[in-house]
Amino acid sequence: QVQLVESGGGLVQTGGSLRLSCAASGFSISRYEMYWFRRTPTKGLEWVSSIDNTDKKYYLKSGEGRFAISRDNAKNTLYLEMNSLTPEDTALYFCSRDFATRVRGRGTQVTVSS
């Protein structure tokens, strides 16, 4: 069964850091370009970052220099390191195996207090 389970969210103050994890099962993440998205009531769904099969990495402009995506193929886990967080980063973050988010996890909530 294909499954993605996120963890690592929480409540942090402005300027803080979090490391999100996305544990995959039922498939090998090494074979796929993997994505992080976030959703808020006001902005809706927003692509945050992705890493392709060659480990080339892409970031939302506001995340460049603050976010770092990585994967551990041996653990079949995707990560998103987030630093210098601001209240604008508050969202439900989830990982996906495809850009259309057909295969995605339920998400982990990140709340940044001012």
PyMOL commands that set and color helices and strands:
alter all, ss='L'
color gray80, all
select helices_A, chain A and resi 29-31+61-63+87-89
alter helices_A, ss='H'
color red, helices_A
select strands_A, chain A and resi 3-7+10-13+18-25+34-40+44-51+57-59+67-72+77-82+91-96+108-113
alter strands_A, ss='S'
color yellow, strands_A
deselect
rebuild
show_as cartoon
